Every structure is written in C-alpha cells, then in structure tokens.
Amino acid sequence: MSLRTFARRFNEEVGVSPGRWLIQQRVLRARHLLESTDLPVDEIAGLVGFATGTSLRQHLRAAIGVSPLSYRRTFRGLTASPAAVSA
C-alpha cells in the first residue's frame, strides 16, 4: 500500500490524518504523566516523542489551552491526598 493510500484510508477510518492522530496520542500520554508523576516537562516531552519541552508546551496549549505546569497544578489540586481526606 502506498503512503498516500494509507493516509487516505487512515483518515477515512479514524477521522484525522496519521500525523494529527499521533500528536493527539502524545498529548494524551503527556497529560497522564503530568497528572501522575513529578517528572520535569522536558523529560515528559522526550518520553512521549516530542523533540523538546517547547514542542510539548505548544501542542498542549493548542489542544487544551493551558501550559503543562498549569495543567499539572489544576489536576494535582483536584485529587485529594489520603492524609487530607482522613483529617
């Protein structure tokens, strides 16, 4: 199958181009890591396949409108720690 045919069929099935889908998956994984780890943004960027932290910041802002640190603060603040719940 040619690359052009693959891209066209992928778009027909998934509704976005392969490149856009890949970026969406990287952003989803980055969001999970921001919520569940204390890893630096640049390290998360590398783990999910973005070349730089700047690239992750740009894609995250385009996808959800906030910076990685704002996202992390928001979702860390919504999850109560076990100590806070029992107090």
PDB file of N, CA, C and O in Angstrom:
ATOM      1  N   MET A   1       0.857  -1.170   0.000  1.00  0.00           N
ATOM      2  CA  MET A   1       0.000   0.000   0.000  1.00  0.00           C
ATOM      3  C   MET A   1       0.907   1.237   0.000  1.00  0.00           C
ATOM      4  O   MET A   1       1.893   1.300   0.735  1.00  0.00           O
ATOM      5  N   SER A   2       0.566   2.184  -0.809  1.00  0.00           N
ATOM      6  CA  SER A   2       1.361   3.408  -0.864  1.00  0.00           C
ATOM      7  C   SER A   2       1.095   4.267   0.375  1.00  0.00           C
ATOM      8  O   SER A   2       0.075   4.113   1.047  1.00  0.00           O
ATOM      9  N   LEU A   3       2.009   5.148   0.654  1.00  0.00           N
ATOM     10  CA  LEU A   3       1.868   6.056   1.787  1.00  0.00           C
ATOM     11  C   LEU A   3       0.625   6.929   1.628  1.00  0.00           C
ATOM     12  O   LEU A   3      -0.102   7.171   2.591  1.00  0.00           O
ATOM     13  N   ARG A   4       0.392   7.392   0.419  1.00  0.00           N
ATOM     14  CA  ARG A   4      -0.777   8.238   0.155  1.00  0.00           C
ATOM     15  C   ARG A   4      -2.080   7.484   0.382  1.00  0.00           C
ATOM     16  O   ARG A   4      -3.023   8.024   0.959  1.00  0.00           O
ATOM     17  N   THR A   5      -2.128   6.239  -0.071  1.00  0.00           N
ATOM     18  CA  THR A   5      -3.328   5.417   0.129  1.00  0.00           C
ATOM     19  C   THR A   5      -3.530   5.130   1.609  1.00  0.00           C
ATOM     20  O   THR A   5      -4.653   5.199   2.109  1.00  0.00           O
ATOM     21  N   PHE A   6      -2.455   4.808   2.310  1.00  0.00           N
ATOM     22  CA  PHE A   6      -2.558   4.578   3.752  1.00  0.00           C
ATOM     23  C   PHE A   6      -3.121   5.811   4.458  1.00  0.00           C
ATOM     24  O   PHE A   6      -4.048   5.700   5.260  1.00  0.00           O
ATOM     25  N   ALA A   7      -2.569   6.970   4.165  1.00  0.00           N
ATOM     26  CA  ALA A   7      -3.020   8.204   4.812  1.00  0.00           C
ATOM     27  C   ALA A   7      -4.492   8.470   4.512  1.00  0.00           C
ATOM     28  O   ALA A   7      -5.244   8.865   5.403  1.00  0.00           O
ATOM     29  N   ARG A   8      -4.898   8.262   3.294  1.00  0.00           N
ATOM     30  CA  ARG A   8      -6.290   8.484   2.913  1.00  0.00           C
ATOM     31  C   ARG A   8      -7.217   7.507   3.635  1.00  0.00           C
ATOM     32  O   ARG A   8      -8.262   7.909   4.147  1.00  0.00           O
ATOM     33  N   ARG A   9      -6.848   6.243   3.678  1.00  0.00           N
ATOM     34  CA  ARG A   9      -7.685   5.237   4.356  1.00  0.00           C
ATOM     35  C   ARG A   9      -7.684   5.439   5.869  1.00  0.00           C
ATOM     36  O   ARG A   9      -8.712   5.251   6.521  1.00  0.00           O
ATOM     37  N   PHE A  10      -6.559   5.812   6.419  1.00  0.00           N
ATOM     38  CA  PHE A  10      -6.479   6.097   7.852  1.00  0.00           C
ATOM     39  C   PHE A  10      -7.430   7.234   8.196  1.00  0.00           C
ATOM     40  O   PHE A  10      -8.188   7.153   9.163  1.00  0.00           O
ATOM     41  N   ASN A  11      -7.383   8.281   7.407  1.00  0.00           N
ATOM     42  CA  ASN A  11      -8.250   9.441   7.616  1.00  0.00           C
ATOM     43  C   ASN A  11      -9.723   9.049   7.504  1.00  0.00           C
ATOM     44  O   ASN A  11     -10.546   9.532   8.281  1.00  0.00           O
ATOM     45  N   GLU A  12     -10.064   8.190   6.558  1.00  0.00           N
ATOM     46  CA  GLU A  12     -11.442   7.730   6.401  1.00  0.00           C
ATOM     47  C   GLU A  12     -11.917   6.954   7.627  1.00  0.00           C
ATOM     48  O   GLU A  12     -13.062   7.106   8.051  1.00  0.00           O
ATOM     49  N   GLU A  13     -11.048   6.126   8.196  1.00  0.00           N
ATOM     50  CA  GLU A  13     -11.413   5.288   9.337  1.00  0.00           C
ATOM     51  C   GLU A  13     -11.400   6.036  10.666  1.00  0.00           C
ATOM     52  O   GLU A  13     -12.304   5.871  11.486  1.00  0.00           O
ATOM     53  N   VAL A  14     -10.380   6.854  10.874  1.00  0.00           N
ATOM     54  CA  VAL A  14     -10.157   7.485  12.177  1.00  0.00           C
ATOM     55  C   VAL A  14     -10.702   8.909  12.235  1.00  0.00           C
ATOM     56  O   VAL A  14     -11.057   9.403  13.305  1.00  0.00           O
ATOM     57  N   GLY A  15     -10.763   9.556  11.093  1.00  0.00           N
ATOM     58  CA  GLY A  15     -11.300  10.912  11.041  1.00  0.00           C
ATOM     59  C   GLY A  15     -10.260  12.010  11.124  1.00  0.00           C
ATOM     60  O   GLY A  15     -10.602  13.190  11.059  1.00  0.00           O
ATOM     61  N   VAL A  16      -9.001  11.646  11.266  1.00  0.00           N
ATOM     62  CA  VAL A  16      -7.896  12.613  11.265  1.00  0.00           C
ATOM     63  C   VAL A  16      -6.721  11.988  10.531  1.00  0.00           C
ATOM     64  O   VAL A  16      -6.673  10.776  10.320  1.00  0.00           O
ATOM     65  N   SER A  17      -5.776  12.834  10.148  1.00  0.00           N
ATOM     66  CA  SER A  17      -4.583  12.329   9.468  1.00  0.00           C
ATOM     67  C   SER A  17      -3.722  11.533  10.444  1.00  0.00           C
ATOM     68  O   SER A  17      -3.839  11.708  11.657  1.00  0.00           O
ATOM     69  N   PRO A  18      -2.851  10.655   9.920  1.00  0.00           N
ATOM     70  CA  PRO A  18      -1.969   9.907  10.815  1.00  0.00           C
ATOM     71  C   PRO A  18      -1.101  10.819  11.688  1.00  0.00           C
ATOM     72  O   PRO A  18      -0.882  10.525  12.864  1.00  0.00           O
ATOM     73  N   GLY A  19      -0.613  11.909  11.125  1.00  0.00           N
ATOM     74  CA  GLY A  19       0.207  12.838  11.895  1.00  0.00           C
ATOM     75  C   GLY A  19      -0.565  13.493  13.021  1.00  0.00           C
ATOM     76  O   GLY A  19      -0.058  13.594  14.139  1.00  0.00           O
ATOM     77  N   ARG A  20      -1.785  13.940  12.749  1.00  0.00           N
ATOM     78  CA  ARG A  20      -2.633  14.558  13.770  1.00  0.00           C
ATOM     79  C   ARG A  20      -2.974  13.553  14.862  1.00  0.00           C
ATOM     80  O   ARG A  20      -2.969  13.891  16.046  1.00  0.00           O
ATOM     81  N   TRP A  21      -3.275  12.296  14.457  1.00  0.00           N
ATOM     82  CA  TRP A  21      -3.589  11.243  15.426  1.00  0.00           C
ATOM     83  C   TRP A  21      -2.397  11.006  16.352  1.00  0.00           C
ATOM     84  O   TRP A  21      -2.562  10.871  17.564  1.00  0.00           O
ATOM     85  N   LEU A  22      -1.207  10.957  15.779  1.00  0.00           N
ATOM     86  CA  LEU A  22      -0.011  10.722  16.580  1.00  0.00           C
ATOM     87  C   LEU A  22       0.197  11.847  17.587  1.00  0.00           C
ATOM     88  O   LEU A  22       0.530  11.578  18.741  1.00  0.00           O
ATOM     89  N   ILE A  23       0.013  13.077  17.185  1.00  0.00           N
ATOM     90  CA  ILE A  23       0.137  14.208  18.106  1.00  0.00           C
ATOM     91  C   ILE A  23      -0.900  14.096  19.217  1.00  0.00           C
ATOM     92  O   ILE A  23      -0.584  14.339  20.382  1.00  0.00           O
ATOM     93  N   GLN A  24      -2.131  13.731  18.875  1.00  0.00           N
ATOM     94  CA  GLN A  24      -3.171  13.565  19.889  1.00  0.00           C
ATOM     95  C   GLN A  24      -2.782  12.498  20.912  1.00  0.00           C
ATOM     96  O   GLN A  24      -2.991  12.680  22.112  1.00  0.00           O
ATOM     97  N   GLN A  25      -2.223  11.397  20.444  1.00  0.00           N
ATOM     98  CA  GLN A  25      -1.816  10.331  21.353  1.00  0.00           C
ATOM     99  C   GLN A  25      -0.669  10.782  22.255  1.00  0.00           C
ATOM    100  O   GLN A  25      -0.639  10.448  23.440  1.00  0.00           O
ATOM    101  N   ARG A  26       0.268  11.537  21.700  1.00  0.00           N
ATOM    102  CA  ARG A  26       1.380  12.054  22.504  1.00  0.00           C
ATOM    103  C   ARG A  26       0.880  13.018  23.575  1.00  0.00           C
ATOM    104  O   ARG A  26       1.345  12.983  24.714  1.00  0.00           O
ATOM    105  N   VAL A  27      -0.063  13.874  23.209  1.00  0.00           N
ATOM    106  CA  VAL A  27      -0.628  14.824  24.173  1.00  0.00           C
ATOM    107  C   VAL A  27      -1.393  14.076  25.266  1.00  0.00           C
ATOM    108  O   VAL A  27      -1.279  14.424  26.441  1.00  0.00           O
ATOM    109  N   LEU A  28      -2.166  13.059  24.900  1.00  0.00           N
ATOM    110  CA  LEU A  28      -2.884  12.268  25.903  1.00  0.00           C
ATOM    111  C   LEU A  28      -1.926  11.616  26.892  1.00  0.00           C
ATOM    112  O   LEU A  28      -2.165  11.634  28.099  1.00  0.00           O
ATOM    113  N   ARG A  29      -0.853  11.046  26.384  1.00  0.00           N
ATOM    114  CA  ARG A  29       0.144  10.404  27.268  1.00  0.00           C
ATOM    115  C   ARG A  29       0.833  11.448  28.142  1.00  0.00           C
ATOM    116  O   ARG A  29       1.072  11.203  29.325  1.00  0.00           O
ATOM    117  N   ALA A  30       1.151  12.597  27.578  1.00  0.00           N
ATOM    118  CA  ALA A  30       1.777  13.671  28.353  1.00  0.00           C
ATOM    119  C   ALA A  30       0.842  14.131  29.469  1.00  0.00           C
ATOM    120  O   ALA A  30       1.291  14.371  30.590  1.00  0.00           O
ATOM    121  N   ARG A  31      -0.448  14.257  29.175  1.00  0.00           N
ATOM    122  CA  ARG A  31      -1.418  14.657  30.198  1.00  0.00           C
ATOM    123  C   ARG A  31      -1.435  13.648  31.337  1.00  0.00           C
ATOM    124  O   ARG A  31      -1.467  14.025  32.508  1.00  0.00           O
ATOM    125  N   HIS A  32      -1.412  12.374  30.993  1.00  0.00           N
ATOM    126  CA  HIS A  32      -1.385  11.338  32.029  1.00  0.00           C
ATOM    127  C   HIS A  32      -0.132  11.460  32.895  1.00  0.00           C
ATOM    128  O   HIS A  32      -0.208  11.382  34.121  1.00  0.00           O
ATOM    129  N   LEU A  33       1.014  11.650  32.256  1.00  0.00           N
ATOM    130  CA  LEU A  33       2.261  11.767  33.010  1.00  0.00           C
ATOM    131  C   LEU A  33       2.287  13.037  33.858  1.00  0.00           C
ATOM    132  O   LEU A  33       2.827  13.021  34.964  1.00  0.00           O
ATOM    133  N   LEU A  34       1.725  14.118  33.369  1.00  0.00           N
ATOM    134  CA  LEU A  34       1.655  15.356  34.155  1.00  0.00           C
ATOM    135  C   LEU A  34       0.787  15.155  35.394  1.00  0.00           C
ATOM    136  O   LEU A  34       1.083  15.703  36.455  1.00  0.00           O
ATOM    137  N   GLU A  35      -0.274  14.376  35.263  1.00  0.00           N
ATOM    138  CA  GLU A  35      -1.177  14.120  36.380  1.00  0.00           C
ATOM    139  C   GLU A  35      -0.589  13.145  37.393  1.00  0.00           C
ATOM    140  O   GLU A  35      -0.845  13.267  38.591  1.00  0.00           O
ATOM    141  N   SER A  36       0.188  12.191  36.928  1.00  0.00           N
ATOM    142  CA  SER A  36       0.570  11.077  37.795  1.00  0.00           C
ATOM    143  C   SER A  36       2.033  11.043  38.214  1.00  0.00           C
ATOM    144  O   SER A  36       2.418  10.191  39.015  1.00  0.00           O
ATOM    145  N   THR A  37       2.859  11.951  37.694  1.00  0.00           N
ATOM    146  CA  THR A  37       4.280  11.941  38.059  1.00  0.00           C
ATOM    147  C   THR A  37       4.752  13.351  38.378  1.00  0.00           C
ATOM    148  O   THR A  37       4.047  14.333  38.147  1.00  0.00           O
ATOM    149  N   ASP A  38       5.959  13.423  38.914  1.00  0.00           N
ATOM    150  CA  ASP A  38       6.613  14.706  39.153  1.00  0.00           C
ATOM    151  C   ASP A  38       7.747  14.942  38.153  1.00  0.00           C
ATOM    152  O   ASP A  38       8.612  15.789  38.380  1.00  0.00           O
ATOM    153  N   LEU A  39       7.743  14.202  37.060  1.00  0.00           N
ATOM    154  CA  LEU A  39       8.799  14.357  36.054  1.00  0.00           C
ATOM    155  C   LEU A  39       8.789  15.767  35.478  1.00  0.00           C
ATOM    156  O   LEU A  39       7.723  16.363  35.319  1.00  0.00           O
ATOM    157  N   PRO A  40       9.964  16.307  35.162  1.00  0.00           N
ATOM    158  CA  PRO A  40      10.023  17.624  34.517  1.00  0.00           C
ATOM    159  C   PRO A  40       9.369  17.591  33.135  1.00  0.00           C
ATOM    160  O   PRO A  40       9.337  16.552  32.475  1.00  0.00           O
ATOM    161  N   VAL A  41       8.857  18.727  32.716  1.00  0.00           N
ATOM    162  CA  VAL A  41       8.161  18.836  31.435  1.00  0.00           C
ATOM    163  C   VAL A  41       9.063  18.397  30.283  1.00  0.00           C
ATOM    164  O   VAL A  41       8.604  17.699  29.379  1.00  0.00           O
ATOM    165  N   ASP A  42      10.325  18.790  30.298  1.00  0.00           N
ATOM    166  CA  ASP A  42      11.230  18.402  29.215  1.00  0.00           C
ATOM    167  C   ASP A  42      11.410  16.885  29.146  1.00  0.00           C
ATOM    168  O   ASP A  42      11.514  16.323  28.056  1.00  0.00           O
ATOM    169  N   GLU A  43      11.447  16.226  30.299  1.00  0.00           N
ATOM    170  CA  GLU A  43      11.587  14.769  30.314  1.00  0.00           C
ATOM    171  C   GLU A  43      10.317  14.101  29.790  1.00  0.00           C
ATOM    172  O   GLU A  43      10.389  13.136  29.029  1.00  0.00           O
ATOM    173  N   ILE A  44       9.174  14.607  30.190  1.00  0.00           N
ATOM    174  CA  ILE A  44       7.899  14.076  29.687  1.00  0.00           C
ATOM    175  C   ILE A  44       7.835  14.236  28.176  1.00  0.00           C
ATOM    176  O   ILE A  44       7.400  13.329  27.468  1.00  0.00           O
ATOM    177  N   ALA A  45       8.267  15.384  27.687  1.00  0.00           N
ATOM    178  CA  ALA A  45       8.270  15.619  26.235  1.00  0.00           C
ATOM    179  C   ALA A  45       9.057  14.532  25.523  1.00  0.00           C
ATOM    180  O   ALA A  45       8.590  13.978  24.528  1.00  0.00           O
ATOM    181  N   GLY A  46      10.231  14.226  26.017  1.00  0.00           N
ATOM    182  CA  GLY A  46      11.051  13.181  25.411  1.00  0.00           C
ATOM    183  C   GLY A  46      10.410  11.808  25.491  1.00  0.00           C
ATOM    184  O   GLY A  46      10.470  11.033  24.537  1.00  0.00           O
ATOM    185  N   LEU A  47       9.795  11.505  26.628  1.00  0.00           N
ATOM    186  CA  LEU A  47       9.162  10.198  26.807  1.00  0.00           C
ATOM    187  C   LEU A  47       7.991   9.969  25.860  1.00  0.00           C
ATOM    188  O   LEU A  47       7.753   8.842  25.427  1.00  0.00           O
ATOM    189  N   VAL A  48       7.262  11.028  25.539  1.00  0.00           N
ATOM    190  CA  VAL A  48       6.086  10.862  24.681  1.00  0.00           C
ATOM    191  C   VAL A  48       6.383  11.078  23.205  1.00  0.00           C
ATOM    192  O   VAL A  48       5.513  10.869  22.360  1.00  0.00           O
ATOM    193  N   GLY A  49       7.616  11.499  22.884  1.00  0.00           N
ATOM    194  CA  GLY A  49       8.007  11.594  21.483  1.00  0.00           C
ATOM    195  C   GLY A  49       8.100  12.983  20.908  1.00  0.00           C
ATOM    196  O   GLY A  49       8.297  13.138  19.703  1.00  0.00           O
ATOM    197  N   PHE A  50       7.960  14.012  21.749  1.00  0.00           N
ATOM    198  CA  PHE A  50       8.191  15.370  21.263  1.00  0.00           C
ATOM    199  C   PHE A  50       9.679  15.666  21.381  1.00  0.00           C
ATOM    200  O   PHE A  50      10.334  15.212  22.320  1.00  0.00           O
ATOM    201  N   ALA A  51      10.204  16.413  20.446  1.00  0.00           N
ATOM    202  CA  ALA A  51      11.642  16.693  20.422  1.00  0.00           C
ATOM    203  C   ALA A  51      12.083  17.577  21.583  1.00  0.00           C
ATOM    204  O   ALA A  51      13.191  17.429  22.098  1.00  0.00           O
ATOM    205  N   THR A  52      11.209  18.497  21.993  1.00  0.00           N
ATOM    206  CA  THR A  52      11.581  19.439  23.054  1.00  0.00           C
ATOM    207  C   THR A  52      10.391  19.718  23.963  1.00  0.00           C
ATOM    208  O   THR A  52       9.243  19.443  23.612  1.00  0.00           O
ATOM    209  N   GLY A  53      10.685  20.263  25.122  1.00  0.00           N
ATOM    210  CA  GLY A  53       9.630  20.711  26.019  1.00  0.00           C
ATOM    211  C   GLY A  53       8.804  21.821  25.393  1.00  0.00           C
ATOM    212  O   GLY A  53       7.601  21.919  25.634  1.00  0.00           O
ATOM    213  N   THR A  54       9.445  22.651  24.594  1.00  0.00           N
ATOM    214  CA  THR A  54       8.734  23.729  23.904  1.00  0.00           C
ATOM    215  C   THR A  54       7.673  23.166  22.964  1.00  0.00           C
ATOM    216  O   THR A  54       6.564  23.693  22.877  1.00  0.00           O
ATOM    217  N   SER A  55       8.021  22.100  22.268  1.00  0.00           N
ATOM    218  CA  SER A  55       7.062  21.466  21.366  1.00  0.00           C
ATOM    219  C   SER A  55       5.868  20.918  22.154  1.00  0.00           C
ATOM    220  O   SER A  55       4.721  21.087  21.741  1.00  0.00           O
ATOM    221  N   LEU A  56       6.134  20.269  23.279  1.00  0.00           N
ATOM    222  CA  LEU A  56       5.047  19.775  24.122  1.00  0.00           C
ATOM    223  C   LEU A  56       4.174  20.931  24.596  1.00  0.00           C
ATOM    224  O   LEU A  56       2.947  20.837  24.566  1.00  0.00           O
ATOM    225  N   ARG A  57       4.798  22.011  25.030  1.00  0.00           N
ATOM    226  CA  ARG A  57       4.036  23.168  25.502  1.00  0.00           C
ATOM    227  C   ARG A  57       3.118  23.712  24.405  1.00  0.00           C
ATOM    228  O   ARG A  57       1.958  24.031  24.664  1.00  0.00           O
ATOM    229  N   GLN A  58       3.634  23.814  23.199  1.00  0.00           N
ATOM    230  CA  GLN A  58       2.839  24.326  22.080  1.00  0.00           C
ATOM    231  C   GLN A  58       1.669  23.411  21.748  1.00  0.00           C
ATOM    232  O   GLN A  58       0.552  23.883  21.536  1.00  0.00           O
ATOM    233  N   HIS A  59       1.915  22.115  21.702  1.00  0.00           N
ATOM    234  CA  HIS A  59       0.856  21.174  21.356  1.00  0.00           C
ATOM    235  C   HIS A  59      -0.184  21.067  22.470  1.00  0.00           C
ATOM    236  O   HIS A  59      -1.376  20.951  22.187  1.00  0.00           O
ATOM    237  N   LEU A  60       0.246  21.104  23.719  1.00  0.00           N
ATOM    238  CA  LEU A  60      -0.702  21.034  24.822  1.00  0.00           C
ATOM    239  C   LEU A  60      -1.570  22.288  24.854  1.00  0.00           C
ATOM    240  O   LEU A  60      -2.780  22.208  25.064  1.00  0.00           O
ATOM    241  N   ARG A  61      -0.952  23.432  24.647  1.00  0.00           N
ATOM    242  CA  ARG A  61      -1.719  24.682  24.621  1.00  0.00           C
ATOM    243  C   ARG A  61      -2.724  24.679  23.456  1.00  0.00           C
ATOM    244  O   ARG A  61      -3.855  25.138  23.611  1.00  0.00           O
ATOM    245  N   ALA A  62      -2.317  24.170  22.312  1.00  0.00           N
ATOM    246  CA  ALA A  62      -3.233  24.103  21.167  1.00  0.00           C
ATOM    247  C   ALA A  62      -4.381  23.129  21.433  1.00  0.00           C
ATOM    248  O   ALA A  62      -5.510  23.361  21.000  1.00  0.00           O
ATOM    249  N   ALA A  63      -4.090  22.042  22.143  1.00  0.00           N
ATOM    250  CA  ALA A  63      -5.106  21.016  22.382  1.00  0.00           C
ATOM    251  C   ALA A  63      -6.088  21.408  23.477  1.00  0.00           C
ATOM    252  O   ALA A  63      -7.293  21.202  23.332  1.00  0.00           O
ATOM    253  N   ILE A  64      -5.579  21.977  24.585  1.00  0.00           N
ATOM    254  CA  ILE A  64      -6.479  22.243  25.714  1.00  0.00           C
ATOM    255  C   ILE A  64      -6.389  23.659  26.265  1.00  0.00           C
ATOM    256  O   ILE A  64      -7.125  24.017  27.184  1.00  0.00           O
ATOM    257  N   GLY A  65      -5.498  24.457  25.713  1.00  0.00           N
ATOM    258  CA  GLY A  65      -5.468  25.870  26.063  1.00  0.00           C
ATOM    259  C   GLY A  65      -4.705  26.256  27.311  1.00  0.00           C
ATOM    260  O   GLY A  65      -4.834  27.386  27.783  1.00  0.00           O
ATOM    261  N   VAL A  66      -3.907  25.340  27.862  1.00  0.00           N
ATOM    262  CA  VAL A  66      -3.122  25.666  29.056  1.00  0.00           C
ATOM    263  C   VAL A  66      -1.703  25.133  28.926  1.00  0.00           C
ATOM    264  O   VAL A  66      -1.417  24.271  28.095  1.00  0.00           O
ATOM    265  N   SER A  67      -0.825  25.662  29.762  1.00  0.00           N
ATOM    266  CA  SER A  67       0.557  25.187  29.796  1.00  0.00           C
ATOM    267  C   SER A  67       0.632  23.883  30.589  1.00  0.00           C
ATOM    268  O   SER A  67      -0.278  23.573  31.358  1.00  0.00           O
ATOM    269  N   PRO A  68       1.706  23.121  30.409  1.00  0.00           N
ATOM    270  CA  PRO A  68       1.859  21.885  31.179  1.00  0.00           C
ATOM    271  C   PRO A  68       1.837  22.122  32.693  1.00  0.00           C
ATOM    272  O   PRO A  68       1.219  21.350  33.426  1.00  0.00           O
ATOM    273  N   LEU A  69       2.493  23.161  33.160  1.00  0.00           N
ATOM    274  CA  LEU A  69       2.528  23.402  34.601  1.00  0.00           C
ATOM    275  C   LEU A  69       1.156  23.793  35.136  1.00  0.00           C
ATOM    276  O   LEU A  69       0.777  23.371  36.228  1.00  0.00           O
ATOM    277  N   SER A  70       0.413  24.590  34.386  1.00  0.00           N
ATOM    278  CA  SER A  70      -0.955  24.929  34.795  1.00  0.00           C
ATOM    279  C   SER A  70      -1.825  23.681  34.819  1.00  0.00           C
ATOM    280  O   SER A  70      -2.621  23.490  35.738  1.00  0.00           O
ATOM    281  N   TYR A  71      -1.673  22.846  33.822  1.00  0.00           N
ATOM    282  CA  TYR A  71      -2.428  21.599  33.771  1.00  0.00           C
ATOM    283  C   TYR A  71      -2.099  20.742  34.992  1.00  0.00           C
ATOM    284  O   TYR A  71      -2.996  20.225  35.657  1.00  0.00           O
ATOM    285  N   ARG A  72      -0.826  20.599  35.274  1.00  0.00           N
ATOM    286  CA  ARG A  72      -0.401  19.776  36.416  1.00  0.00           C
ATOM    287  C   ARG A  72      -0.969  20.335  37.714  1.00  0.00           C
ATOM    288  O   ARG A  72      -1.510  19.584  38.527  1.00  0.00           O
ATOM    289  N   ARG A  73      -0.851  21.650  37.917  1.00  0.00           N
ATOM    290  CA  ARG A  73      -1.369  22.262  39.149  1.00  0.00           C
ATOM    291  C   ARG A  73      -2.872  22.048  39.287  1.00  0.00           C
ATOM    292  O   ARG A  73      -3.361  21.745  40.375  1.00  0.00           O
ATOM    293  N   THR A  74      -3.595  22.202  38.201  1.00  0.00           N
ATOM    294  CA  THR A  74      -5.051  22.044  38.233  1.00  0.00           C
ATOM    295  C   THR A  74      -5.442  20.623  38.621  1.00  0.00           C
ATOM    296  O   THR A  74      -6.288  20.430  39.494  1.00  0.00           O
ATOM    297  N   PHE A  75      -4.838  19.638  37.986  1.00  0.00           N
ATOM    298  CA  PHE A  75      -5.249  18.265  38.240  1.00  0.00           C
ATOM    299  C   PHE A  75      -4.626  17.666  39.479  1.00  0.00           C
ATOM    300  O   PHE A  75      -5.169  16.707  40.029  1.00  0.00           O
ATOM    301  N   ARG A  76      -3.521  18.188  39.934  1.00  0.00           N
ATOM    302  CA  ARG A  76      -2.983  17.764  41.224  1.00  0.00           C
ATOM    303  C   ARG A  76      -3.837  18.339  42.346  1.00  0.00           C
ATOM    304  O   ARG A  76      -4.005  17.699  43.384  1.00  0.00           O
ATOM    305  N   GLY A  77      -4.378  19.536  42.151  1.00  0.00           N
ATOM    306  CA  GLY A  77      -5.203  20.174  43.162  1.00  0.00           C
ATOM    307  C   GLY A  77      -6.558  19.518  43.316  1.00  0.00           C
ATOM    308  O   GLY A  77      -7.163  19.598  44.385  1.00  0.00           O
ATOM    309  N   LEU A  78      -7.054  18.862  42.255  1.00  0.00           N
ATOM    310  CA  LEU A  78      -8.371  18.228  42.309  1.00  0.00           C
ATOM    311  C   LEU A  78      -8.337  16.866  42.986  1.00  0.00           C
ATOM    312  O   LEU A  78      -9.358  16.396  43.488  1.00  0.00           O
ATOM    313  N   THR A  79      -7.166  16.227  43.002  1.00  0.00           N
ATOM    314  CA  THR A  79      -7.081  14.934  43.634  1.00  0.00           C
ATOM    315  C   THR A  79      -6.588  15.107  45.055  1.00  0.00           C
ATOM    316  O   THR A  79      -5.467  15.561  45.281  1.00  0.00           O
ATOM    317  N   ALA A  80      -7.413  14.751  45.997  1.00  0.00           N
ATOM    318  CA  ALA A  80      -7.049  14.907  47.411  1.00  0.00           C
ATOM    319  C   ALA A  80      -6.114  13.790  47.824  1.00  0.00           C
ATOM    320  O   ALA A  80      -6.261  12.648  47.388  1.00  0.00           O
ATOM    321  N   SER A  81      -5.161  14.121  48.658  1.00  0.00           N
ATOM    322  CA  SER A  81      -4.252  13.104  49.173  1.00  0.00           C
ATOM    323  C   SER A  81      -4.966  12.320  50.268  1.00  0.00           C
ATOM    324  O   SER A  81      -5.893  12.849  50.882  1.00  0.00           O
ATOM    325  N   PRO A  82      -4.567  11.073  50.535  1.00  0.00           N
ATOM    326  CA  PRO A  82      -5.226  10.288  51.575  1.00  0.00           C
ATOM    327  C   PRO A  82      -5.167  10.970  52.951  1.00  0.00           C
ATOM    328  O   PRO A  82      -6.106  10.851  53.738  1.00  0.00           O
ATOM    329  N   ALA A  83      -4.079  11.676  53.242  1.00  0.00           N
ATOM    330  CA  ALA A  83      -3.953  12.364  54.532  1.00  0.00           C
ATOM    331  C   ALA A  83      -4.993  13.479  54.644  1.00  0.00           C
ATOM    332  O   ALA A  83      -5.560  13.700  55.714  1.00  0.00           O
ATOM    333  N   ALA A  84      -5.241  14.184  53.529  1.00  0.00           N
ATOM    334  CA  ALA A  84      -6.198  15.280  53.559  1.00  0.00           C
ATOM    335  C   ALA A  84      -7.624  14.755  53.731  1.00  0.00           C
ATOM    336  O   ALA A  84      -8.454  15.411  54.362  1.00  0.00           O
ATOM    337  N   VAL A  85      -7.909  13.586  53.178  1.00  0.00           N
ATOM    338  CA  VAL A  85      -9.240  13.003  53.272  1.00  0.00           C
ATOM    339  C   VAL A  85      -9.547  12.539  54.680  1.00  0.00           C
ATOM    340  O   VAL A  85     -10.667  12.707  55.163  1.00  0.00           O
ATOM    341  N   SER A  86      -8.546  11.948  55.352  1.00  0.00           N
ATOM    342  CA  SER A  86      -8.773  11.397  56.687  1.00  0.00           C
ATOM    343  C   SER A  86      -8.734  12.459  57.778  1.00  0.00           C
ATOM    344  O   SER A  86      -9.167  12.194  58.900  1.00  0.00           O
ATOM    345  N   ALA A  87      -8.231  13.646  57.483  1.00  0.00           N
ATOM    346  CA  ALA A  87      -8.118  14.697  58.505  1.00  0.00           C
ATOM    347  C   ALA A  87      -9.436  15.358  58.808  1.00  0.00           C
ATOM    348  O   ALA A  87      -9.497  16.258  59.646  1.00  0.00           O
TER     349      ALA A  87
END
